[in-house]
C-alpha cells in the first residue's frame, strides 16, 4: 500500500498529470470518432514514446485506453455508430433515447456509469490483483469455451425479441469468422482462391462496414440526420447525473461482471458489455423496453465496458497476459522500454507497476470531468450538415482501416460489409448479433481445439470441471427461461380469453 501511495505522490507532479490528461482527452476524442480507436492510436504513438521516460510513456498509453472506451459512448448515443467495439451494446438504447429528445440524459447516464464502473474495477485492480490473477490461472480451455458458449446463447437475449433473426445473425457472424487459417493446423480454408483472404476477415473493416458504413447508407437513402434534437450542454448532463442513484444495483452488478470478464485473458470490453447487458435484461422487470431507449441497458453496458479496462490490466501487470488487443500493444510498450511484464514487474520495477495502477484511477477522474464538461461540445458533431458529416466519417473509416492493415483490399471489404449490413438492417436482422458471432467464434474454436488436444480428444471435461459446468448450466437456463416464460404465459392468456 505504501508503494501505491508513493506512486500517487509521484504522478501528481505537473509533467505526469499533463501526460495523463493528454492521453485521456486524446482517447475520448478518438473513441468518439467511428473508425478510429485506442488500438490504432496507441500503436501510432508507441514509436513516439521511445525517448520518453518509461513511467510517462506507459501512463500516457494507459490513459488513452481509459478515455477511448468512454468516448465511444458519444457517437453511439448521437450517431448510432459505436466509436469502439465496446460501445456496441450502448448503441441499442442510448441512440433510441437520444432520438426521443433525451440526448443529455443518455450521455449523463453513460458518463456516470463509466466513471462508477472504472472506480469499482479500480478497487479490484489495486487491492486484489494477485488473488484475481491466480484465480484466472485456474481457467482452462473448456472454462473459456463454456464462457463463450454462454455469450453466444445470450445473443438471443439482445435481439429485441426477434430470437430467430438474432440467432441467424449470430450464425452469419460465425460463418464469416471461419474464413482464414484453421486454429489448430494453420491450413487456409474458405478463401475462395483469394490470397488476400488467407488471414480471414479482419475485425476493424468488418466492424466498420457492418455498423458504420451500413448506417451511412441508410442515412443517405432515407435522407436521415443522426440526432437533430441532440442538445447536451454541460448543465443538462450534470442535472441528470443524480438519476444514477436508482440504478446503483445495476451499476454495481454490471461493474463486477465487467471486472471479472476483463480479468479473463482474451475476452475484452466488448464481451463484458454483452454479458452485463444481457444479464440486466434477463433480470429486469421491463424487458420489452430494451432496445427502445432503456436506461438500464445504457448503465449496464457502460459500467461493464469501463470496468473491463481496469480488469484487463490485472493479468497484464501481474501475469504478462494480454486481455485484449490494446493490452497486447501495452505489453509491447513494456518490452520496448526494457520491462518484463508479469510478477517480476512488481518486484523489480514497482514504480512502473504501481504507476500504471495509479494512472488508471487518475485517468478515470479526468475522463469523468472532461466528459461532463465537454460532451456537449463534442455532441455538436450531430448537428453538422449531412453533406459534410457523412463524407468525413467515411474518410475516418478509410483512414482507420488502411493505417491499421496497410491494405487497400480491406477498404473494399469494409464497403462490401457496409452493403451487407444495410441489407441485414432492411431485413430486420440485428447487426449487433452478427458482430458478436464474428468476435466470439474464433475464441470458441481456439479453446475447443486446445481442450481436445489437452484431454486427448475428450469433450467430457466441459461437463465435469466445476467452473465450466457452471457456465454450461447457466447457458441452458438462459436459453430455456424465455421458452418457459412463454409456455407459462400461454395457458394464462387462454384462460383469460375463456373468462
C-alpha positions as CSV (number, residue, x, y, z in Angstrom):
1,X,0.0,0.0,0.0
2,X,2.9,2.3,0.8
3,X,4.2,1.9,-2.8
4,X,0.8,2.7,-4.2
5,X,0.7,6.0,-2.2
6,X,4.2,6.7,-3.4
7,X,3.0,6.2,-7.0
8,X,0.1,8.6,-6.5
9,X,2.5,11.2,-5.0
10,X,4.9,10.8,-8.0
11,X,2.1,11.2,-10.5
12,X,0.6,14.4,-9.0
13,X,3.5,16.4,-10.4
14,X,2.8,18.7,-13.4
15,X,4.5,16.6,-16.0
16,X,2.9,13.2,-15.2
17,X,-0.5,14.9,-14.8
18,X,-0.1,16.5,-18.2
19,X,0.6,13.2,-19.8
20,X,-2.4,11.5,-18.1
21,X,-4.7,14.4,-19.1
22,X,-3.4,14.5,-22.6
23,X,-3.8,10.7,-23.0
24,X,-7.3,10.7,-21.5
25,X,-8.6,13.6,-23.7
26,X,-7.0,12.1,-26.9
27,X,-8.6,8.8,-26.0
28,X,-12.0,10.3,-25.6
29,X,-11.9,12.2,-28.9
30,X,-10.5,9.2,-30.8
31,X,-13.1,6.9,-29.2
32,X,-15.9,9.3,-30.2
33,X,-14.9,9.1,-33.9
34,X,-16.2,6.0,-35.7
35,X,-13.4,4.3,-37.5
36,X,-10.6,5.2,-35.0
37,X,-9.9,3.6,-31.7
38,X,-7.5,3.1,-28.9
39,X,-5.6,0.2,-30.6
40,X,-4.8,2.3,-33.6
41,X,-3.9,5.5,-31.6
42,X,-1.7,3.6,-29.1
43,X,0.1,1.7,-32.0
44,X,0.7,5.0,-33.8
45,X,2.0,6.8,-30.7
46,X,4.2,3.8,-29.5
47,X,7.2,4.9,-31.6
48,X,7.0,8.4,-30.2
49,X,7.4,7.1,-26.7
50,X,10.8,5.5,-27.3
51,X,12.7,8.5,-25.9
52,X,10.2,9.2,-23.0
53,X,10.7,8.1,-19.5
54,X,9.1,4.7,-19.1
55,X,6.6,5.8,-16.5
56,X,5.5,8.8,-18.6
57,X,5.2,6.6,-21.7
58,X,3.1,4.0,-20.0
59,X,0.7,6.3,-18.2
60,X,0.1,8.2,-21.4
61,X,-0.8,4.9,-23.2
62,X,-3.0,3.6,-20.4
63,X,-4.8,6.9,-20.1
64,X,-5.6,6.7,-23.9
65,X,-7.1,3.3,-23.2
66,X,-9.3,4.5,-20.4
67,X,-10.5,7.6,-22.3
68,X,-11.2,5.8,-25.6
69,X,-13.6,3.2,-24.1
70,X,-15.6,6.0,-22.5
71,X,-15.5,8.2,-25.7
72,X,-17.3,5.5,-27.7
73,X,-20.4,6.5,-25.8
74,X,-20.8,9.8,-27.6
75,X,-21.0,8.5,-31.2
76,X,-23.0,5.5,-30.0
77,X,-25.7,7.8,-28.5
78,X,-25.8,10.5,-31.1
79,X,-24.9,8.8,-34.4
80,X,-25.9,5.2,-33.8
81,X,-22.3,4.3,-34.6
82,X,-20.2,2.8,-31.8
83,X,-16.9,4.6,-31.7
84,X,-15.3,1.4,-30.3
85,X,-16.5,-2.2,-30.2
86,X,-17.1,-1.9,-26.5
87,X,-19.9,0.6,-27.2
88,X,-21.9,-1.8,-29.5
89,X,-24.4,-2.6,-26.8
90,X,-24.7,1.1,-25.7
91,X,-25.9,1.9,-29.2
92,X,-29.0,-0.3,-28.7
93,X,-30.6,2.0,-26.1
94,X,-28.6,5.3,-26.0
95,X,-29.5,6.2,-29.6
96,X,-33.2,5.5,-29.2
97,X,-33.2,7.5,-26.0
98,X,-31.5,10.4,-27.8
99,X,-34.0,10.2,-30.6
100,X,-36.7,10.8,-28.0
101,X,-35.1,14.2,-27.3
102,X,-33.2,13.0,-24.2
103,X,-29.7,13.0,-25.6
104,X,-28.3,14.7,-22.5
105,X,-29.9,12.1,-20.3
106,X,-28.4,9.3,-22.4
107,X,-25.0,10.9,-22.1
108,X,-25.2,11.6,-18.4
109,X,-26.2,8.1,-17.6
110,X,-23.4,6.7,-19.7
111,X,-20.8,9.1,-18.3
112,X,-21.6,8.4,-14.6
113,X,-21.9,4.6,-15.3
114,X,-18.5,4.7,-17.0
115,X,-17.0,6.6,-14.0
116,X,-18.6,4.2,-11.5
117,X,-17.5,1.1,-13.4
118,X,-14.0,2.4,-13.6
119,X,-13.9,3.2,-9.9
120,X,-15.3,-0.1,-8.8
121,X,-13.0,-2.1,-11.0
122,X,-10.0,0.0,-9.9
123,X,-10.5,-1.2,-6.3
124,X,-10.1,-4.7,-7.6
125,X,-7.1,-3.7,-9.6
126,X,-5.4,-2.1,-6.7
127,X,-6.3,-4.4,-3.9
128,X,-6.9,-7.8,-5.4
129,X,-4.6,-8.1,-8.4
130,X,-2.7,-11.2,-7.1
131,X,-5.7,-13.3,-6.0
132,X,-7.8,-12.4,-9.1
133,X,-4.9,-13.2,-11.4
134,X,-4.3,-16.5,-9.6
135,X,-7.9,-17.5,-9.9
136,X,-7.9,-16.7,-13.6
137,X,-5.0,-19.2,-13.9
138,X,-7.4,-21.9,-13.0
139,X,-9.4,-21.3,-16.2
140,X,-8.5,-24.0,-18.7
141,X,-9.7,-24.1,-22.4
142,X,-13.0,-25.7,-21.5
143,X,-13.8,-22.9,-19.0
144,X,-13.2,-20.3,-21.7
145,X,-15.2,-22.3,-24.1
146,X,-18.1,-22.5,-21.7
147,X,-18.0,-18.8,-21.1
148,X,-18.1,-18.1,-24.9
149,X,-21.0,-20.6,-25.3
150,X,-22.8,-18.6,-22.7
151,X,-22.1,-15.3,-24.5
152,X,-23.3,-16.9,-27.8
153,X,-26.5,-18.1,-26.1
154,X,-27.0,-14.5,-24.8
155,X,-27.2,-13.3,-28.4
156,X,-30.9,-14.3,-28.4
157,X,-31.4,-12.0,-25.4
158,X,-30.1,-8.9,-27.2
159,X,-32.2,-9.5,-30.4
160,X,-35.0,-7.2,-29.4
161,X,-37.5,-10.1,-29.2
162,X,-36.6,-11.5,-32.7
163,X,-34.9,-14.6,-31.3
164,X,-34.7,-16.4,-34.7
165,X,-33.4,-13.4,-36.6
166,X,-30.9,-12.8,-33.8
167,X,-29.6,-16.3,-33.9
168,X,-29.4,-16.2,-37.7
169,X,-27.4,-13.1,-37.4
170,X,-25.1,-14.8,-34.9
171,X,-24.6,-17.8,-37.2
172,X,-23.8,-15.5,-40.1
173,X,-21.1,-13.8,-37.9
174,X,-19.8,-17.3,-37.0
175,X,-19.6,-18.3,-40.7
176,X,-17.6,-15.2,-41.8
177,X,-15.2,-15.8,-38.9
178,X,-14.5,-19.3,-40.3
179,X,-12.7,-17.7,-43.3
180,X,-8.9,-17.9,-42.9
181,X,-6.4,-20.2,-41.2
182,X,-7.5,-23.2,-39.2
183,X,-6.9,-22.5,-35.5
184,X,-5.0,-25.8,-34.9
185,X,-3.4,-26.8,-38.2
186,X,-3.0,-23.4,-39.8
187,X,-4.4,-24.7,-43.1
188,X,-6.2,-21.9,-45.1
189,X,-9.9,-22.5,-45.5
190,X,-12.8,-20.9,-47.3
191,X,-10.7,-18.2,-49.0
192,X,-12.3,-19.0,-52.4
193,X,-8.9,-18.6,-54.1
194,X,-8.4,-15.0,-53.0
195,X,-5.0,-14.7,-51.4
196,X,-6.0,-11.5,-49.5
197,X,-8.4,-13.7,-47.5
198,X,-5.7,-16.0,-46.3
199,X,-5.7,-14.2,-42.9
200,X,-9.5,-14.1,-42.8
201,X,-11.7,-11.1,-42.4
202,X,-10.1,-8.6,-40.1
203,X,-12.2,-7.2,-37.2
204,X,-11.8,-3.4,-37.9
205,X,-13.0,-3.4,-41.6
206,X,-15.8,-5.9,-40.8
207,X,-17.0,-3.9,-37.8
208,X,-16.9,-0.6,-39.6
209,X,-18.6,-1.9,-42.6
210,X,-21.5,-3.6,-40.7
211,X,-22.0,-0.8,-38.3
212,X,-20.8,2.4,-39.6
213,X,-21.0,2.2,-43.5
214,X,-24.4,0.5,-43.4
215,X,-25.6,3.3,-41.2
216,X,-24.2,5.9,-43.6
217,X,-26.0,4.2,-46.5
218,X,-29.3,4.1,-44.5
219,X,-28.9,7.8,-43.5
220,X,-28.2,8.7,-47.1
221,X,-31.1,6.8,-48.7
222,X,-33.6,7.8,-46.0
223,X,-32.3,11.4,-46.0
224,X,-31.9,11.0,-42.3
225,X,-29.9,13.1,-40.0
226,X,-28.4,11.5,-36.9
227,X,-30.0,13.3,-33.9
228,X,-31.2,16.7,-34.9
229,X,-32.6,17.5,-31.4
230,X,-29.5,16.4,-29.6
231,X,-28.6,19.3,-27.3
232,X,-26.4,18.1,-24.5
233,X,-24.9,21.0,-22.5
234,X,-22.7,20.5,-19.5
235,X,-25.5,21.8,-17.2
236,X,-28.0,19.3,-18.8
237,X,-25.6,16.4,-18.2
238,X,-24.8,17.5,-14.7
239,X,-28.5,17.9,-13.9
240,X,-29.2,14.3,-14.9
241,X,-26.3,12.6,-13.1
242,X,-28.4,12.3,-9.9
243,X,-30.7,9.9,-11.7
244,X,-28.0,7.2,-11.5
245,X,-28.8,6.6,-7.8
246,X,-31.9,4.5,-8.8
247,X,-29.6,2.3,-11.0
248,X,-27.0,1.6,-8.3
249,X,-27.7,-2.1,-8.1
250,X,-27.5,-2.5,-11.9
251,X,-24.3,-0.4,-12.0
252,X,-22.6,-2.5,-9.2
253,X,-23.6,-5.8,-10.7
254,X,-22.5,-4.8,-14.2
255,X,-19.3,-3.4,-12.9
256,X,-18.4,-6.6,-11.1
257,X,-19.3,-8.6,-14.3
258,X,-17.1,-6.3,-16.4
259,X,-14.2,-6.5,-13.9
260,X,-14.3,-10.3,-13.8
261,X,-14.6,-10.7,-17.6
262,X,-11.8,-8.1,-18.0
263,X,-9.5,-10.3,-15.9
264,X,-10.0,-13.3,-18.2
265,X,-7.4,-13.0,-20.9
266,X,-8.5,-12.6,-24.5
267,X,-12.1,-11.7,-23.8
268,X,-12.2,-7.9,-23.6
269,X,-14.6,-5.0,-23.0
270,X,-17.0,-5.9,-25.9
271,X,-17.8,-9.3,-24.3
272,X,-18.1,-7.7,-20.9
273,X,-20.6,-5.3,-22.2
274,X,-22.6,-8.1,-24.0
275,X,-22.8,-10.2,-20.9
276,X,-23.7,-7.4,-18.5
277,X,-26.4,-6.0,-20.9
278,X,-27.9,-9.5,-21.3
279,X,-27.9,-10.3,-17.6
280,X,-29.5,-6.9,-16.8
281,X,-32.2,-7.5,-19.5
282,X,-32.9,-11.0,-18.1
283,X,-33.4,-9.8,-14.5
284,X,-35.2,-6.6,-15.5
285,X,-39.0,-6.2,-15.0
286,X,-39.1,-4.1,-18.2
287,X,-37.6,-6.4,-20.8
288,X,-39.7,-5.0,-23.5
289,X,-38.1,-1.6,-23.2
290,X,-34.6,-2.8,-24.0
291,X,-33.6,-1.7,-27.5
292,X,-36.1,1.2,-27.4
293,X,-34.2,3.5,-25.0
294,X,-33.9,1.6,-21.7
295,X,-31.8,3.4,-19.2
296,X,-30.9,0.1,-17.6
297,X,-29.3,-1.0,-20.8
298,X,-27.1,2.1,-21.1
299,X,-25.9,1.8,-17.4
300,X,-25.2,-1.9,-17.8
301,X,-23.2,-1.6,-21.0
302,X,-21.1,1.5,-20.0
303,X,-20.3,0.4,-16.4
304,X,-19.2,-3.1,-17.7
305,X,-17.1,-2.0,-20.6
306,X,-15.2,0.6,-18.5
307,X,-14.8,-1.9,-15.6
308,X,-13.3,-4.4,-18.0
309,X,-10.5,-1.9,-18.8
310,X,-9.1,-2.0,-15.3
311,X,-9.9,-5.7,-15.0
312,X,-7.8,-6.4,-18.1
313,X,-4.9,-4.6,-16.5
314,X,-4.8,-7.3,-13.8
315,X,-3.4,-10.1,-15.9
316,X,-1.3,-7.7,-17.9
317,X,0.5,-6.4,-14.9
318,X,0.5,-9.5,-12.7
319,X,1.0,-12.2,-15.4
320,X,2.1,-10.5,-18.6
321,X,-1.0,-11.9,-20.3
322,X,-3.0,-9.5,-22.6
323,X,-6.7,-9.3,-22.0
324,X,-7.4,-7.6,-25.3
325,X,-5.7,-6.2,-28.5
326,X,-4.9,-2.9,-26.7
327,X,-3.4,-4.9,-23.8
328,X,-1.2,-6.7,-26.3
329,X,0.1,-3.4,-27.6
330,X,0.7,-2.2,-24.0
331,X,2.8,-5.4,-23.4
332,X,4.7,-4.4,-26.5
333,X,5.3,-1.0,-24.9
334,X,6.6,-2.6,-21.7
335,X,9.0,-4.7,-23.7
336,X,10.1,-1.7,-25.8
337,X,11.1,0.1,-22.6
338,X,13.1,-3.0,-21.4
339,X,10.5,-4.0,-18.9
340,X,9.3,-7.6,-18.3
341,X,5.6,-7.8,-17.8
342,X,4.5,-10.2,-15.1
343,X,5.1,-10.9,-11.4
344,X,8.7,-9.7,-11.7
345,X,7.4,-6.2,-12.6
346,X,6.2,-5.7,-9.0
347,X,9.5,-7.0,-7.6
348,X,12.0,-5.3,-10.0
349,X,10.2,-2.2,-11.1
350,X,7.4,-1.5,-8.6
351,X,7.2,2.2,-9.6
352,X,6.1,1.1,-13.0
353,X,3.5,-1.4,-11.9
354,X,2.0,0.8,-9.2
355,X,2.4,3.9,-11.5
356,X,0.1,2.1,-14.1
357,X,-2.4,1.3,-11.3
358,X,-2.4,4.9,-10.0
359,X,-2.6,6.4,-13.5
360,X,-5.8,4.3,-14.2
361,X,-7.5,6.0,-11.3
362,X,-6.4,9.5,-12.1
363,X,-7.4,9.0,-15.8
364,X,-10.8,7.8,-14.7
365,X,-11.3,11.0,-12.7
366,X,-10.1,13.2,-15.6
367,X,-12.3,11.3,-18.0
368,X,-15.4,12.0,-15.8
369,X,-14.6,15.7,-15.5
370,X,-13.9,16.1,-19.2
371,X,-16.9,14.1,-20.4
372,X,-19.3,16.0,-18.1
373,X,-18.0,19.4,-19.2
374,X,-17.2,18.8,-22.8
375,X,-19.5,16.1,-24.1
376,X,-22.0,18.7,-25.1
377,X,-19.4,20.3,-27.4
378,X,-18.3,17.0,-28.8
379,X,-22.0,16.2,-29.3
380,X,-22.3,19.1,-31.7
381,X,-21.0,16.7,-34.4
382,X,-24.5,15.5,-34.6
383,X,-25.7,18.9,-35.9
384,X,-23.1,19.1,-38.7
385,X,-24.8,19.2,-42.1
386,X,-25.1,15.7,-43.6
387,X,-23.2,16.6,-46.8
388,X,-20.2,17.4,-44.6
389,X,-20.6,14.8,-41.8
390,X,-21.1,11.6,-43.9
391,X,-18.0,12.0,-46.1
392,X,-15.9,12.9,-43.1
393,X,-17.0,9.8,-41.2
394,X,-16.3,7.7,-44.3
395,X,-12.9,9.3,-44.6
396,X,-12.1,8.5,-41.0
397,X,-13.2,4.9,-41.6
398,X,-10.9,4.6,-44.6
399,X,-8.0,6.1,-42.7
400,X,-8.6,3.8,-39.7
401,X,-8.7,0.7,-41.8
402,X,-5.8,1.5,-44.0
403,X,-3.5,2.7,-41.2
404,X,-4.3,-0.5,-39.2
405,X,-3.8,-3.1,-42.0
406,X,-1.9,-1.2,-44.8
407,X,-4.1,-2.9,-47.4
408,X,-6.5,-1.3,-49.9
409,X,-8.2,-4.7,-50.1
410,X,-9.6,-4.2,-46.5
411,X,-11.2,-0.9,-47.6
412,X,-13.2,-2.9,-50.2
413,X,-14.0,-5.4,-47.5
414,X,-15.4,-2.6,-45.4
415,X,-17.5,-1.2,-48.2
416,X,-18.8,-4.7,-49.1
417,X,-19.8,-5.4,-45.5
418,X,-21.5,-2.0,-45.5
419,X,-23.8,-3.2,-48.3
420,X,-24.4,-6.5,-46.5
421,X,-25.1,-4.6,-43.2
422,X,-27.6,-2.4,-45.0
423,X,-29.4,-5.4,-46.4
424,X,-29.5,-7.1,-43.0
425,X,-30.9,-3.9,-41.4
426,X,-33.7,-3.8,-44.0
427,X,-34.4,-7.5,-43.3
428,X,-34.7,-6.9,-39.6
429,X,-31.6,-8.9,-38.6
430,X,-29.8,-7.2,-35.7
431,X,-26.4,-6.1,-36.8
432,X,-25.1,-6.5,-33.2
433,X,-25.6,-10.2,-33.3
434,X,-23.6,-10.6,-36.5
435,X,-20.6,-8.8,-34.9
436,X,-21.0,-10.8,-31.7
437,X,-20.9,-14.1,-33.6
438,X,-17.9,-12.9,-35.5
439,X,-16.0,-11.9,-32.4
440,X,-16.8,-14.9,-30.3
441,X,-16.5,-17.7,-32.9
442,X,-12.6,-17.7,-33.1
443,X,-12.3,-17.7,-29.3
444,X,-14.7,-20.7,-29.1
445,X,-12.9,-22.6,-31.8
446,X,-9.5,-22.0,-30.4
447,X,-10.5,-23.0,-26.9
448,X,-12.3,-26.1,-28.2
449,X,-9.2,-27.2,-30.1
450,X,-7.0,-26.6,-27.1
451,X,-9.3,-28.5,-24.9
452,X,-9.5,-31.5,-27.2
453,X,-5.7,-31.6,-27.5
454,X,-5.2,-31.2,-23.8
455,X,-7.7,-34.0,-22.9
456,X,-6.8,-36.4,-25.7
457,X,-10.0,-35.7,-27.7
458,X,-12.4,-35.9,-24.8
459,X,-15.2,-33.3,-24.5
460,X,-16.4,-34.7,-21.2
461,X,-14.3,-32.2,-19.0
462,X,-16.6,-29.5,-20.3
463,X,-19.3,-31.0,-18.1
464,X,-17.2,-32.3,-15.3
465,X,-15.0,-29.4,-14.4
466,X,-16.9,-27.2,-11.9
467,X,-16.4,-23.8,-13.4
468,X,-17.1,-25.0,-16.9
469,X,-20.2,-26.9,-15.8
470,X,-21.5,-23.7,-14.0
471,X,-21.3,-21.7,-17.3
472,X,-22.9,-24.6,-19.2
473,X,-25.8,-24.8,-16.8
474,X,-26.2,-21.0,-16.8
475,X,-26.3,-21.1,-20.7
476,X,-29.0,-23.8,-20.7
477,X,-31.0,-21.9,-18.1
478,X,-30.8,-18.6,-20.0
479,X,-31.8,-20.4,-23.2
480,X,-34.7,-22.2,-21.6
481,X,-36.0,-19.3,-19.5
482,X,-37.7,-17.3,-22.3
483,X,-39.3,-20.5,-23.6
484,X,-40.6,-21.5,-20.2
485,X,-42.0,-17.9,-19.8
486,X,-43.9,-18.3,-23.0
487,X,-45.2,-21.7,-22.0
488,X,-46.4,-20.3,-18.7
489,X,-48.0,-17.2,-20.2
490,X,-49.7,-19.3,-22.9
491,X,-52.2,-21.1,-20.6
492,X,-52.8,-17.9,-18.6
493,X,-53.7,-16.0,-21.7
494,X,-56.0,-18.7,-22.9
495,X,-57.7,-18.8,-19.5
496,X,-58.3,-15.1,-19.6
497,X,-59.7,-15.4,-23.1
498,X,-62.2,-18.0,-21.9
499,X,-63.2,-15.9,-19.0
